[in-house]
Amino acid sequence: MTESASKGKKKQKHFKDLALLKAGSNIPISSCMKKKAATSRRAQQDRKLVSQINVLNIKNVATGEVYFSKASVVDVSATGVLLRVERDDIIALNLRSTLTLSVLHNVSVGFTIEIMDTHIEGVITRTKPEGKGTFVAAVDFREDAPEYWRHCLVDLLPSEDEPFDD
């Protein structure tokens, strides 16, 4: 079956269900509504604001080049982390003089969560300057990281209002 024929059959079913709904059928309304596909995994996950957590030595997994000496975790979800980086912590010379970190998009990086001494790897998916020498970088966990592990990490990291006990 071709792709256009498949789309045509889905539209026919959608309109048929709507007609049945208008006629007073007992089919659930949710089956008549068009399903909106998620544009990304991160749109489906709840984010948890965290505080007092630093990560160390954010570096390129392939080349070993260290981009940042440290960064702080802003928030975390089962799909990834959002990191805040100060310009003073940028080590790579080619990044120190730029106003954006967009050259790092789709780069595989690894770093260590300082307090847990845990190494994490992922891909930088987006970056954004916040002003005054501060940047944020979103790192999505690797695809092969087990989902249960991702959820455990979210639970283990303290939220903004919870102090972290040493």
OpenMM code with the backbone's topology and positions (N, CA, C; nanometers):
from openmm import Vec3, app, unit

residues = "MET THR GLU SER ALA SER LYS GLY LYS LYS LYS GLN LYS HIS PHE LYS ASP LEU ALA LEU LEU LYS ALA GLY SER ASN ILE PRO ILE SER SER CYS MET LYS LYS LYS ALA ALA THR SER ARG ARG ALA GLN GLN ASP ARG LYS LEU VAL SER GLN ILE ASN VAL LEU ASN ILE LYS ASN VAL ALA THR GLY GLU VAL TYR PHE SER LYS ALA SER VAL VAL ASP VAL SER ALA THR GLY VAL LEU LEU ARG VAL GLU ARG ASP ASP ILE ILE ALA LEU ASN LEU ARG SER THR LEU THR LEU SER VAL LEU HIS ASN VAL SER VAL GLY PHE THR ILE GLU ILE MET ASP THR HIS ILE GLU GLY VAL ILE THR ARG THR LYS PRO GLU GLY LYS GLY THR PHE VAL ALA ALA VAL ASP PHE ARG GLU ASP ALA PRO GLU TYR TRP ARG HIS CYS LEU VAL ASP LEU LEU PRO SER GLU ASP GLU PRO PHE ASP ASP".split()
positions = [
    Vec3(0.0850, -0.1165, 0.0000),
    Vec3(0.0000, 0.0000, 0.0000),
    Vec3(0.0901, 0.1234, 0.0000),
    Vec3(0.0596, 0.2187, -0.0838),
    Vec3(0.1410, 0.3394, -0.0907),
    Vec3(0.1120, 0.4292, 0.0278),
    Vec3(0.2002, 0.5250, 0.0488),
    Vec3(0.1864, 0.6154, 0.1639),
    Vec3(0.0619, 0.7019, 0.1505),
    Vec3(0.0337, 0.7494, 0.0296),
    Vec3(-0.0841, 0.8346, 0.0101),
    Vec3(-0.2136, 0.7546, 0.0286),
    Vec3(-0.2124, 0.6286, -0.0110),
    Vec3(-0.3312, 0.5447, 0.0084),
    Vec3(-0.3535, 0.5191, 0.1574),
    Vec3(-0.2459, 0.5002, 0.2309),
    Vec3(-0.2559, 0.4789, 0.3747),
    Vec3(-0.3121, 0.6028, 0.4442),
    Vec3(-0.2653, 0.7212, 0.4049),
    Vec3(-0.3170, 0.8457, 0.4627),
    Vec3(-0.4655, 0.8618, 0.4295),
    Vec3(-0.5016, 0.8244, 0.3068),
    Vec3(-0.6420, 0.8352, 0.2652),
    Vec3(-0.7319, 0.7476, 0.3498),
    Vec3(-0.6895, 0.6241, 0.3801),
    Vec3(-0.7688, 0.5331, 0.4627),
    Vec3(-0.7828, 0.5870, 0.6051),
    Vec3(-0.6760, 0.6474, 0.6597),
    Vec3(-0.6826, 0.7041, 0.7938),
    Vec3(-0.7826, 0.8191, 0.7978),
    Vec3(-0.7824, 0.9041, 0.6940),
    Vec3(-0.8775, 1.0154, 0.6891),
    Vec3(-1.0203, 0.9628, 0.6793),
    Vec3(-1.0396, 0.8576, 0.5979),
    Vec3(-1.1731, 0.8000, 0.5849),
    Vec3(-1.2222, 0.7493, 0.7198),
    Vec3(-1.1374, 0.6786, 0.7943),
    Vec3(-1.1759, 0.6257, 0.9244),
    Vec3(-1.2086, 0.7395, 1.0190),
    Vec3(-1.1290, 0.8456, 1.0177),
    Vec3(-1.1508, 0.9607, 1.1049),
    Vec3(-1.2885, 1.0219, 1.0772),
    Vec3(-1.3189, 1.0448, 0.9494),
    Vec3(-1.4473, 1.1054, 0.9154),
    Vec3(-1.5641, 1.0109, 0.9438),
    Vec3(-1.5422, 0.8813, 0.9262),
    Vec3(-1.6461, 0.7827, 0.9563),
    Vec3(-1.6766, 0.7840, 1.1064),
    Vec3(-1.5704, 0.7886, 1.1906),
    Vec3(-1.5906, 0.7948, 1.3352),
    Vec3(-1.6630, 0.9223, 1.3759),
    Vec3(-1.6307, 1.0341, 1.3118),
    Vec3(-1.6990, 1.1599, 1.3430),
    Vec3(-1.8471, 1.1509, 1.3071),
    Vec3(-1.8763, 1.0872, 1.1946),
    Vec3(-2.0155, 1.0720, 1.1531),
    Vec3(-2.0919, 0.9860, 1.2535),
    Vec3(-2.0294, 0.8779, 1.3025),
    Vec3(-2.0928, 0.7929, 1.4022),
    Vec3(-2.1153, 0.8695, 1.5330),
    Vec3(-2.0199, 0.9536, 1.5684),
    Vec3(-2.0324, 1.0310, 1.6913),
    Vec3(-2.1502, 1.1274, 1.6814),
    Vec3(-2.1631, 1.1931, 1.5657),
    Vec3(-2.2741, 1.2861, 1.5459),
    Vec3(-2.4069, 1.2114, 1.5459),
    Vec3(-2.4061, 1.0861, 1.5026),
    Vec3(-2.5291, 1.0080, 1.4955),
    Vec3(-2.5683, 0.9531, 1.6320),
    Vec3(-2.4872, 0.9767, 1.7356),
    Vec3(-2.5232, 0.9326, 1.8695),
    Vec3(-2.4662, 0.7974, 1.9075),
    Vec3(-2.3660, 0.7535, 1.8387),
    Vec3(-2.3040, 0.6261, 1.8712),
    Vec3(-2.2314, 0.6364, 2.0056),
    Vec3(-2.2037, 0.5221, 2.0669),
    Vec3(-2.1358, 0.5182, 2.1961),
    Vec3(-1.9847, 0.5008, 2.1843),
    Vec3(-1.9274, 0.5351, 2.0724),
    Vec3(-1.7826, 0.5221, 2.0609),
    Vec3(-1.7165, 0.6350, 2.1403),
    Vec3(-1.6007, 0.6094, 2.1994),
    Vec3(-1.5339, 0.7145, 2.2775),
    Vec3(-1.4897, 0.8296, 2.1880),
    Vec3(-1.5046, 0.9506, 2.2408),
    Vec3(-1.4692, 1.0689, 2.1623),
    Vec3(-1.3197, 1.0719, 2.1317),
    Vec3(-1.2393, 1.0143, 2.2192),
    Vec3(-1.0945, 1.0161, 2.1973),
    Vec3(-1.0556, 0.9417, 2.0698),
    Vec3(-1.1355, 0.8441, 2.0300),
    Vec3(-1.1023, 0.7717, 1.9072),
    Vec3(-1.1342, 0.8552, 1.7836),
    Vec3(-1.2164, 0.9586, 1.7988),
    Vec3(-1.2511, 1.0447, 1.6861),
    Vec3(-1.1541, 1.1611, 1.6702),
    Vec3(-1.0830, 1.1898, 1.7744),
    Vec3(-0.9919, 1.3036, 1.7696),
    Vec3(-0.8633, 1.2634, 1.7000),
    Vec3(-0.8089, 1.3566, 1.6232),
    Vec3(-0.6816, 1.3296, 1.5580),
    Vec3(-0.5737, 1.3240, 1.6635),
    Vec3(-0.4886, 1.2268, 1.6538),
    Vec3(-0.3781, 1.2119, 1.7465),
    Vec3(-0.2659, 1.3049, 1.7015),
    Vec3(-0.2175, 1.3863, 1.7925),
    Vec3(-0.1085, 1.4773, 1.7617),
    Vec3(0.0223, 1.4065, 1.7951),
    Vec3(0.1038, 1.3866, 1.6960),
    Vec3(0.2323, 1.3188, 1.7174),
    Vec3(0.3264, 1.4108, 1.7928),
    Vec3(0.3986, 1.3535, 1.8859),
    Vec3(0.4963, 1.4320, 1.9615),
    Vec3(0.6111, 1.4687, 1.8690),
    Vec3(0.6517, 1.5947, 1.8748),
    Vec3(0.7597, 1.6392, 1.7880),
    Vec3(0.8946, 1.5927, 1.8392),
    Vec3(0.9052, 1.5684, 1.9685),
    Vec3(1.0306, 1.5193, 2.0242),
    Vec3(1.0033, 1.4478, 2.1546),
    Vec3(1.1042, 1.3707, 2.1968),
    Vec3(1.0883, 1.2978, 2.3230),
    Vec3(1.0767, 1.3938, 2.4404),
    Vec3(1.1487, 1.5068, 2.4343),
    Vec3(1.1499, 1.5968, 2.5488),
    Vec3(1.0150, 1.6616, 2.5726),
    Vec3(0.9308, 1.6703, 2.4702),
    Vec3(0.7991, 1.7305, 2.4877),
    Vec3(0.7088, 1.6416, 2.5732),
    Vec3(0.7399, 1.5140, 2.5826),
    Vec3(0.6565, 1.4199, 2.6558),
    Vec3(0.6954, 1.4067, 2.8025),
    Vec3(0.8108, 1.4573, 2.8409),
    Vec3(0.8632, 1.4327, 2.9743),
    Vec3(0.8491, 1.5540, 3.0648),
    Vec3(0.8240, 1.5301, 3.1920),
    Vec3(0.8218, 1.6364, 3.2909),
    Vec3(0.9646, 1.6683, 3.3307),
    Vec3(0.9915, 1.7972, 3.3475),
    Vec3(1.1239, 1.8407, 3.3874),
    Vec3(1.1230, 1.8744, 3.5353),
    Vec3(1.2326, 1.8436, 3.6026),
    Vec3(1.2464, 1.8691, 3.7461),
    Vec3(1.3578, 1.9715, 3.7654),
    Vec3(1.3247, 2.0860, 3.8240),
    Vec3(1.4250, 2.1871, 3.8537),
    Vec3(1.5132, 2.1369, 3.9672),
    Vec3(1.6424, 2.1467, 3.9503),
    Vec3(1.7356, 2.1006, 4.0530),
    Vec3(1.8298, 2.2143, 4.0903),
    Vec3(1.8914, 2.2004, 4.2058),
    Vec3(1.9887, 2.3005, 4.2486),
    Vec3(2.1078, 2.2318, 4.3129),
    Vec3(2.2152, 2.3071, 4.3238),
    Vec3(2.3342, 2.2622, 4.3942),
    Vec3(2.4039, 2.1431, 4.3294),
    Vec3(2.3835, 2.1203, 4.2025),
    Vec3(2.4470, 2.0065, 4.1348),
    Vec3(2.5366, 2.0597, 4.0235),
    Vec3(2.6644, 2.0221, 4.0271),
    Vec3(2.7594, 2.0592, 3.9226),
    Vec3(2.8013, 1.9349, 3.8457),
    Vec3(2.8328, 1.9565, 3.7193),
    Vec3(2.8927, 1.8502, 3.6383),
    Vec3(3.0308, 1.8988, 3.5970),
    Vec3(3.1229, 1.8053, 3.5790),
    Vec3(3.2618, 1.8392, 3.5512),
    Vec3(3.3071, 1.7851, 3.4164),
    Vec3(3.4015, 1.8557, 3.3558),
    Vec3(3.4698, 1.8109, 3.2344),
    Vec3(3.3744, 1.7673, 3.1243),
    Vec3(3.2965, 1.8597, 3.0743),
    Vec3(3.2074, 1.8297, 2.9621),
    Vec3(3.2953, 1.8237, 2.8375),
    Vec3(3.3078, 1.7028, 2.7809),
    Vec3(3.3992, 1.6864, 2.6687),
    Vec3(3.3389, 1.6053, 2.5554),
    Vec3(3.3961, 1.6248, 2.4375),
    Vec3(3.3561, 1.5538, 2.3177),
    Vec3(3.3948, 1.4074, 2.3339),
    Vec3(3.2999, 1.3171, 2.3172),
    Vec3(3.3259, 1.1741, 2.3344),
    Vec3(3.4198, 1.1215, 2.2258),
    Vec3(3.4049, 1.1712, 2.1039),
    Vec3(3.4852, 1.1200, 1.9929),
    Vec3(3.6297, 1.1684, 1.9970),
    Vec3(3.6498, 1.2969, 2.0277),
    Vec3(3.7849, 1.3529, 2.0194),
    Vec3(3.8526, 1.3695, 2.1552),
    Vec3(3.7753, 1.3734, 2.2614),
    Vec3(3.8311, 1.3938, 2.3943),
    Vec3(3.8535, 1.5400, 2.4292),
    Vec3(3.8204, 1.6313, 2.3372),
    Vec3(3.8387, 1.7744, 2.3628),
    Vec3(3.7435, 1.8200, 2.4730),
    Vec3(3.7973, 1.8852, 2.5758),
    Vec3(3.7157, 1.9352, 2.6855),
    Vec3(3.6602, 2.0711, 2.6461),
    Vec3(3.5273, 2.0832, 2.6463),
    Vec3(3.4621, 2.2092, 2.6128),
    Vec3(3.4474, 2.2996, 2.7352),
    Vec3(3.3991, 2.2429, 2.8468),
    Vec3(3.3735, 2.3212, 2.9679),
    Vec3(3.4348, 2.2487, 3.0876),
    Vec3(3.4940, 2.3247, 3.1782),
    Vec3(3.5500, 2.2632, 3.2981),
    Vec3(3.4398, 2.2223, 3.3943),
    Vec3(3.3345, 2.3035, 3.4017),
    Vec3(3.2193, 2.2678, 3.4849),
    Vec3(3.0958, 2.3394, 3.4344),
    Vec3(2.9816, 2.2909, 3.4786),
    Vec3(2.8523, 2.3521, 3.4487),
    Vec3(2.7589, 2.3139, 3.5628),
    Vec3(2.6510, 2.3874, 3.5763),
    Vec3(2.5536, 2.3519, 3.6801),
    Vec3(2.4274, 2.2992, 3.6132),
    Vec3(2.3638, 2.2039, 3.6786),
    Vec3(2.2410, 2.1437, 3.6263),
    Vec3(2.1249, 2.2363, 3.6614),
    Vec3(2.0500, 2.2781, 3.5605),
    Vec3(1.9337, 2.3636, 3.5800),
    Vec3(1.8110, 2.2779, 3.6060),
    Vec3(1.7882, 2.1827, 3.5155),
    Vec3(1.6787, 2.0877, 3.5336),
    Vec3(1.7131, 1.9564, 3.4676),
    Vec3(1.6327, 1.8549, 3.5012),
    Vec3(1.6588, 1.7198, 3.4526),
    Vec3(1.5245, 1.6542, 3.4212),
    Vec3(1.5252, 1.5674, 3.3232),
    Vec3(1.4077, 1.4860, 3.2922),
    Vec3(1.4580, 1.3481, 3.2514),
    Vec3(1.3667, 1.2605, 3.2203),
    Vec3(1.4056, 1.1260, 3.1792),
    Vec3(1.4700, 1.1250, 3.0408),
    Vec3(1.4663, 1.2378, 2.9706),
    Vec3(1.5283, 1.2438, 2.8386),
    Vec3(1.6625, 1.3143, 2.8386),
    Vec3(1.6887, 1.3996, 2.9389),
    Vec3(1.8155, 1.4704, 2.9391),
    Vec3(1.8262, 1.5745, 3.0485),
    Vec3(1.9317, 1.6569, 3.0378),
    Vec3(1.9571, 1.7615, 3.1365),
    Vec3(1.9774, 1.8948, 3.0660),
    Vec3(1.9476, 2.0005, 3.1388),
    Vec3(1.9753, 2.1353, 3.0914),
    Vec3(2.0870, 2.1900, 3.1781),
    Vec3(2.1965, 2.2318, 3.1147),
    Vec3(2.3152, 2.2775, 3.1859),
    Vec3(2.3345, 2.4273, 3.1676),
    Vec3(2.3777, 2.4946, 3.2731),
    Vec3(2.4133, 2.6368, 3.2657),
    Vec3(2.5658, 2.6458, 3.2727),
    Vec3(2.6228, 2.7171, 3.1743),
    Vec3(2.7677, 2.7290, 3.1626),
    Vec3(2.8055, 2.8765, 3.1689),
    Vec3(2.9047, 2.9079, 3.2516),
    Vec3(2.9597, 3.0436, 3.2590),
    Vec3(3.0762, 3.0534, 3.1607),
    Vec3(3.0939, 3.1719, 3.1025),
    Vec3(3.2022, 3.1915, 3.0051),
    Vec3(3.3391, 3.1579, 3.0655),
    Vec3(3.3579, 3.1846, 3.1940),
    Vec3(3.4862, 3.1546, 3.2595),
    Vec3(3.5162, 3.0046, 3.2622),
    Vec3(3.4136, 2.9211, 3.2514),
    Vec3(3.4312, 2.7763, 3.2554),
    Vec3(3.4493, 2.7147, 3.1175),
    Vec3(3.4443, 2.7969, 3.0120),
    Vec3(3.4657, 2.7466, 2.8761),
    Vec3(3.6157, 2.7326, 2.8542),
    Vec3(3.6590, 2.6120, 2.8219),
    Vec3(3.8019, 2.5842, 2.8040),
    Vec3(3.8419, 2.5901, 2.6569),
    Vec3(3.7587, 2.5365, 2.5696),
    Vec3(3.7921, 2.5302, 2.4270),
    Vec3(3.8092, 2.6716, 2.3712),
    Vec3(3.9259, 2.7014, 2.3168),
    Vec3(3.9570, 2.8362, 2.2684),
    Vec3(3.8631, 2.8823, 2.1583),
    Vec3(3.8221, 2.7909, 2.0710),
    Vec3(3.7333, 2.8296, 1.9619),
    Vec3(3.5933, 2.8674, 2.0118),
    Vec3(3.5558, 2.8275, 2.1333),
    Vec3(3.4242, 2.8618, 2.1879),
    Vec3(3.4285, 2.9881, 2.2735),
    Vec3(3.5426, 3.0214, 2.3283),
    Vec3(3.5537, 3.1366, 2.4191),
    Vec3(3.5208, 3.2687, 2.3506),
    Vec3(3.5504, 3.2804, 2.2233),
    Vec3(3.5311, 3.4071, 2.1535),
    Vec3(3.3978, 3.4159, 2.0786),
    Vec3(3.3152, 3.3146, 2.0882),
    Vec3(3.1883, 3.3176, 2.0145),
    Vec3(3.0753, 3.3678, 2.1039),
    Vec3(2.9725, 3.4192, 2.0400),
    Vec3(2.8552, 3.4674, 2.1132),
    Vec3(2.7498, 3.3589, 2.1278),
    Vec3(2.7657, 3.2484, 2.0571),
    Vec3(2.6729, 3.1361, 2.0681),
    Vec3(2.7527, 3.0070, 2.0689),
    Vec3(2.6916, 2.9040, 2.1187),
    Vec3(2.7565, 2.7722, 2.1215),
    Vec3(2.6923, 2.6785, 2.0196),
    Vec3(2.6305, 2.7344, 1.9168),
    Vec3(2.5565, 2.6531, 1.8196),
    Vec3(2.6458, 2.5536, 1.7447),
    Vec3(2.7759, 2.5749, 1.7428),
    Vec3(2.8660, 2.4791, 1.6760),
    Vec3(2.8675, 2.3456, 1.7492),
    Vec3(2.8169, 2.3425, 1.8718),
    Vec3(2.8148, 2.2178, 1.9493),
    Vec3(2.6892, 2.1342, 1.9272),
    Vec3(2.5930, 2.1851, 1.8511),
    Vec3(2.4702, 2.1086, 1.8280),
    Vec3(2.5023, 1.9746, 1.7635),
    Vec3(2.4389, 1.8702, 1.8134),
    Vec3(2.4542, 1.7316, 1.7648),
    Vec3(2.5928, 1.6729, 1.7927),
    Vec3(2.6634, 1.7259, 1.8915),
    Vec3(2.7927, 1.6718, 1.9315),
    Vec3(2.7707, 1.5796, 2.0515),
    Vec3(2.8293, 1.4595, 2.0461),
    Vec3(2.8210, 1.3661, 2.1585),
    Vec3(2.9199, 1.4093, 2.2656),
    Vec3(2.8680, 1.4255, 2.3875),
    Vec3(2.9517, 1.4695, 2.4988),
    Vec3(2.9371, 1.3746, 2.6166),
    Vec3(3.0350, 1.3793, 2.7037),
    Vec3(3.0309, 1.3045, 2.8281),
    Vec3(3.0713, 1.3973, 2.9410),
    Vec3(3.0198, 1.3726, 3.0608),
    Vec3(3.0553, 1.4539, 3.1772),
    Vec3(3.0293, 1.3734, 3.3032),
    Vec3(3.0790, 1.4237, 3.4151),
    Vec3(3.0639, 1.3564, 3.5433),
    Vec3(2.9794, 1.4412, 3.6357),
    Vec3(2.8768, 1.3805, 3.6967),
    Vec3(2.8000, 1.4499, 3.7996),
    Vec3(2.8860, 1.4465, 3.9247),
    Vec3(2.9311, 1.5635, 3.9662),
    Vec3(3.0338, 1.5745, 4.0707),
    Vec3(2.9960, 1.5016, 4.1991),
    Vec3(2.8826, 1.5311, 4.2556),
    Vec3(2.8446, 1.4784, 4.3870),
    Vec3(2.8196, 1.3272, 4.3843),
    Vec3(2.7831, 1.2736, 4.2675),
    Vec3(2.7535, 1.1311, 4.2554),
    Vec3(2.8694, 1.0522, 4.1967),
    Vec3(2.9689, 1.1231, 4.1414),
    Vec3(3.0811, 1.0602, 4.0737),
    Vec3(3.0314, 0.9616, 3.9673),
    Vec3(2.9353, 1.0081, 3.8889),
    Vec3(2.8722, 0.9257, 3.7859),
    Vec3(2.8967, 0.9877, 3.6487),
    Vec3(2.9473, 0.9067, 3.5553),
    Vec3(2.9730, 0.9543, 3.4194),
    Vec3(2.8473, 0.9366, 3.3351),
    Vec3(2.8119, 1.0422, 3.2617),
    Vec3(2.6918, 1.0414, 3.1769),
    Vec3(2.7326, 1.0838, 3.0368),
    Vec3(2.6686, 1.0246, 2.9368),
    Vec3(2.6929, 1.0648, 2.7985),
    Vec3(2.5618, 1.1000, 2.7314),
    Vec3(2.5712, 1.1929, 2.6365),
    Vec3(2.4527, 1.2346, 2.5634),
    Vec3(2.4916, 1.3196, 2.4440),
    Vec3(2.3925, 1.3841, 2.3852),
    Vec3(2.4123, 1.4673, 2.2671),
    Vec3(2.3594, 1.6067, 2.2968),
    Vec3(2.4393, 1.7088, 2.2672),
    Vec3(2.3922, 1.8463, 2.2829),
    Vec3(2.2917, 1.8734, 2.1718),
    Vec3(2.1680, 1.9024, 2.2096),
    Vec3(2.0630, 1.9221, 2.1099),
    Vec3(2.0356, 2.0684, 2.0811),
    Vec3(2.0586, 2.1545, 2.1802),
    Vec3(2.0383, 2.2973, 2.1574),
    Vec3(2.1184, 2.3762, 2.2609),
    Vec3(2.1506, 2.4989, 2.2251),
    Vec3(2.2205, 2.5898, 2.3154),
    Vec3(2.1566, 2.7271, 2.3020),
    Vec3(2.1755, 2.8090, 2.4059),
    Vec3(2.1159, 2.9422, 2.4022),
    Vec3(2.1947, 3.0343, 2.4947),
    Vec3(2.2316, 3.1527, 2.4457),
    Vec3(2.2962, 3.2488, 2.5352),
    Vec3(2.1912, 3.3114, 2.6274),
    Vec3(2.2243, 3.3225, 2.7556),
    Vec3(2.1323, 3.3860, 2.8499),
    Vec3(2.1719, 3.5300, 2.8786),
    Vec3(2.2888, 3.5698, 2.8345),
    Vec3(2.3372, 3.7051, 2.8569),
    Vec3(2.4416, 3.7092, 2.9665),
    Vec3(2.5238, 3.8140, 2.9642),
    Vec3(2.6290, 3.8356, 3.0637),
    Vec3(2.7230, 3.7159, 3.0777),
    Vec3(2.7560, 3.6537, 2.9650),
    Vec3(2.8523, 3.5445, 2.9675),
    Vec3(2.7995, 3.4110, 3.0161),
    Vec3(2.6694, 3.3945, 3.0181),
    Vec3(2.6083, 3.2688, 3.0623),
    Vec3(2.5345, 3.2050, 2.9454),
    Vec3(2.5489, 3.0730, 2.9347),
    Vec3(2.4826, 2.9967, 2.8292),
    Vec3(2.4089, 2.8784, 2.8913),
    Vec3(2.3060, 2.8300, 2.8232),
    Vec3(2.2443, 2.7032, 2.8614),
    Vec3(2.2607, 2.6071, 2.7447),
    Vec3(2.2803, 2.4804, 2.7786),
    Vec3(2.2966, 2.3755, 2.6783),
    Vec3(2.2102, 2.2565, 2.7190),
    Vec3(2.1271, 2.2106, 2.6281),
    Vec3(2.0430, 2.0936, 2.6526),
    Vec3(2.1161, 1.9698, 2.6023),
    Vec3(2.1280, 1.8703, 2.6906),
    Vec3(2.1945, 1.7446, 2.6556),
    Vec3(2.0929, 1.6324, 2.6693),
    Vec3(2.0623, 1.5665, 2.5592),
    Vec3(1.9743, 1.4497, 2.5628),
    Vec3(2.0586, 1.3256, 2.5890),
    Vec3(2.0096, 1.2391, 2.6801),
    Vec3(2.0818, 1.1161, 2.7103),
    Vec3(2.0923, 1.0297, 2.5858),
    Vec3(2.1920, 0.9436, 2.5842),
    Vec3(2.2077, 0.8508, 2.4721),
    Vec3(2.0847, 0.7615, 2.4611),
    Vec3(2.0571, 0.7191, 2.3406),
    Vec3(1.9404, 0.6339, 2.3140),
    Vec3(1.9485, 0.5008, 2.3864),
    Vec3(2.0693, 0.4502, 2.4087),
    Vec3(2.0831, 0.3187, 2.4705),
    Vec3(2.0808, 0.3233, 2.6237),
    Vec3(2.0615, 0.4419, 2.6827),
    Vec3(2.0495, 0.4505, 2.8292),
    Vec3(1.9138, 0.3934, 2.8695),
    Vec3(1.9120, 0.2971, 2.9609),
    Vec3(1.7852, 0.2338, 2.9995),
    Vec3(1.6870, 0.3357, 3.0584),
    Vec3(1.5622, 0.3221, 3.0208),
    Vec3(1.4599, 0.4169, 3.0655),
    Vec3(1.4462, 0.4168, 3.2176),
    Vec3(1.4525, 0.3011, 3.2811),
    Vec3(1.4392, 0.2958, 3.4274),
    Vec3(1.5538, 0.3726, 3.4936),
    Vec3(1.6746, 0.3670, 3.4340),
    Vec3(1.7892, 0.4392, 3.4880),
    Vec3(1.7666, 0.5896, 3.4784),
    Vec3(1.7103, 0.6336, 3.3673),
    Vec3(1.6823, 0.7760, 3.3487),
    Vec3(1.5863, 0.8266, 3.4554),
    Vec3(1.4815, 0.7495, 3.4811),
    Vec3(1.3825, 0.7895, 3.5814),
    Vec3(1.4438, 0.7877, 3.7217),
    Vec3(1.5298, 0.6921, 3.7492),
    Vec3(1.5979, 0.6875, 3.8795),
    Vec3(1.6861, 0.8097, 3.8995),
    Vec3(1.7563, 0.8519, 3.7947),
    Vec3(1.8408, 0.9699, 3.8048),
    Vec3(1.7569, 1.0931, 3.8390),
    Vec3(1.6434, 1.1080, 3.7749),
    Vec3(1.5542, 1.2213, 3.8034),
    Vec3(1.5120, 1.2179, 3.9498),
    Vec3(1.4774, 1.0998, 3.9996),
    Vec3(1.4346, 1.0872, 4.1394),
    Vec3(1.5480, 1.1149, 4.2375),
    Vec3(1.6715, 1.0759, 4.2026),
    Vec3(1.7846, 1.0918, 4.2933),
    Vec3(1.8327, 1.2357, 4.3077),
    Vec3(1.8250, 1.3130, 4.2007),
    Vec3(1.8737, 1.4507, 4.2088),
    Vec3(1.7755, 1.5360, 4.2889),
    Vec3(1.8270, 1.6207, 4.3812),
    Vec3(1.7390, 1.7005, 4.4647),
    Vec3(1.6704, 1.8114, 4.3854),
    Vec3(1.5453, 1.8382, 4.4197),
    Vec3(1.4755, 1.9470, 4.3535),
    Vec3(1.5226, 2.0792, 4.4122),
    Vec3(1.4767, 2.1877, 4.3534),
    Vec3(1.5185, 2.3205, 4.3953),
    Vec3(1.4968, 2.3477, 4.5431),
    Vec3(1.3885, 2.2974, 4.5977),
    Vec3(1.3536, 2.3253, 4.7367),
    Vec3(1.4055, 2.2200, 4.8341),
    Vec3(1.4723, 2.1157, 4.7870),
    Vec3(1.5293, 2.0135, 4.8737),
    Vec3(1.6799, 2.0360, 4.8873),
    Vec3(1.7305, 2.0480, 5.0088),
    Vec3(1.8761, 2.0598, 5.0231),
    Vec3(1.9420, 1.9253, 4.9934),
    Vec3(2.0617, 1.9294, 4.9412),
    Vec3(2.1354, 1.8071, 4.9112),
    Vec3(2.2281, 1.7793, 5.0280),
    Vec3(2.2132, 1.6649, 5.0911),
    Vec3(2.2963, 1.6287, 5.2056),
    Vec3(2.4248, 1.5640, 5.1557),
    Vec3(2.5373, 1.6107, 5.2082),
    Vec3(2.6671, 1.5518, 5.1707),
    Vec3(2.6951, 1.4271, 5.2484),
] * unit.nanometer
topology = app.Topology()
chain = topology.addChain("A")
for resn in residues:
    res = topology.addResidue(resn, chain)
    for name in ("N", "CA", "C"):
        topology.addAtom(name, app.Element.getBySymbol(name[0]), res)
